[in-house]
């Protein structure tokens, strides 16, 4: 994957071999971009801490399944979120473990209504 510019991860759960993981990690270390779709990026390869470390987080749960909640823009001055404001969602609300060094641009608040 040394010639790859962008990797779009859309693969949920499952496993990755050590050789595949090293190829992916090496490509990202070599400046390939990494983008995720839905939960695929953060809910893939649960048994691979090096992958999770690279991604910067790990999906844990979406209590309540598909519910109504609000997304709040955490940094409205960032170029990615500039001009956005809070908005309502009807979807799975993700509970994540996130590396404290990751810049979070949008958040949601869990009400406790759907706690396990």
C-alpha positions as CSV (number, residue, x, y, z in Angstrom):
1,X,0.0,0.0,0.0
2,X,3.0,2.3,-0.3
3,X,1.4,4.1,-3.3
4,X,-1.9,4.7,-1.6
5,X,-2.9,8.4,-0.9
6,X,-6.2,7.7,1.0
7,X,-7.6,4.7,2.7
8,X,-11.4,4.7,3.4
9,X,-12.2,2.3,6.1
10,X,-15.8,0.9,5.9
11,X,-15.2,-2.4,7.6
12,X,-16.8,-3.2,10.9
13,X,-15.6,-5.7,13.5
14,X,-13.9,-8.8,12.1
15,X,-10.1,-9.5,12.3
16,X,-7.0,-8.4,10.6
17,X,-3.8,-10.5,10.2
18,X,-0.6,-9.2,11.6
19,X,0.8,-8.7,8.1
20,X,-2.4,-6.8,7.0
21,X,-2.2,-4.6,10.1
22,X,1.4,-3.8,9.6
23,X,0.7,-2.8,6.0
24,X,-2.1,-0.5,7.1
25,X,-0.1,1.0,9.9
26,X,2.9,1.5,7.6
27,X,0.8,3.2,4.9
28,X,-0.6,5.7,7.5
29,X,2.8,6.3,8.9
30,X,4.0,6.9,5.4
31,X,1.4,9.8,5.0
32,X,-1.5,7.9,3.5
33,X,-4.8,9.6,4.7
34,X,-7.2,7.5,6.7
35,X,-11.0,8.2,6.7
36,X,-13.8,6.2,8.2
37,X,-17.4,5.7,7.4
38,X,-20.0,5.2,10.0
39,X,-18.7,2.9,12.8
40,X,-16.3,1.0,10.6
41,X,-13.2,3.0,11.5
42,X,-13.7,2.8,15.3
43,X,-15.3,-0.6,15.5
44,X,-13.0,-2.6,13.4
45,X,-10.3,-5.0,14.6
46,X,-11.2,-5.0,18.3
47,X,-8.3,-7.2,19.2
48,X,-5.7,-4.9,17.7
49,X,-4.5,-2.2,20.2
50,X,-2.0,-0.8,17.6
51,X,-4.8,-0.2,15.2
52,X,-7.0,1.4,17.9
53,X,-4.0,3.6,19.0
54,X,-3.6,4.8,15.4
55,X,-7.3,5.5,15.0
56,X,-7.4,7.3,18.3
57,X,-10.5,5.6,19.8
58,X,-12.7,2.6,20.0
59,X,-16.4,2.2,19.7
60,X,-18.0,0.8,22.9
61,X,-21.8,0.9,22.5
62,X,-24.9,2.7,21.2
63,X,-27.3,2.5,24.2
64,X,-30.9,2.5,23.1
65,X,-30.2,1.7,19.5
66,X,-31.7,4.3,17.1
67,X,-32.8,7.2,19.3
68,X,-33.3,11.0,19.1
69,X,-30.4,13.1,20.4
70,X,-28.6,16.4,19.7
71,X,-25.1,16.9,18.2
72,X,-23.3,19.9,19.6
73,X,-20.4,21.5,17.8
74,X,-17.5,21.5,20.2
75,X,-15.2,23.8,18.2
76,X,-17.1,26.2,15.9
77,X,-13.9,28.0,15.0
78,X,-12.3,24.9,13.4
79,X,-12.3,25.0,9.6
80,X,-14.1,21.6,9.5
81,X,-17.0,22.8,11.7
82,X,-17.0,26.5,10.8
83,X,-20.6,27.7,10.2
84,X,-22.2,24.7,11.8
85,X,-24.5,24.8,14.8
86,X,-26.1,22.1,16.9
87,X,-28.5,19.8,15.1
88,X,-31.0,17.0,15.9
89,X,-30.3,13.4,15.0
90,X,-32.4,10.2,14.8
91,X,-29.7,7.5,14.7
92,X,-27.4,5.4,16.8
93,X,-25.7,7.6,19.4
94,X,-22.1,6.4,19.8
95,X,-20.4,5.9,23.1
96,X,-16.7,5.9,22.4
97,X,-13.4,5.6,24.2
98,X,-11.3,8.5,22.8
99,X,-7.6,9.3,23.1
100,X,-7.4,12.6,25.0
101,X,-5.0,13.9,22.3
102,X,-7.7,13.7,19.7
103,X,-9.4,17.0,18.8
104,X,-13.1,16.4,19.1
105,X,-15.2,18.6,16.9
106,X,-18.7,17.5,17.8
107,X,-20.2,15.8,20.8
108,X,-23.5,14.4,22.1
109,X,-24.7,14.0,25.7
110,X,-26.0,10.8,27.1
111,X,-29.1,11.4,29.2
112,X,-28.9,8.1,31.1
113,X,-32.3,7.0,29.8
114,X,-30.8,4.1,27.9
115,X,-28.1,3.0,30.3
116,X,-27.5,-0.7,30.6
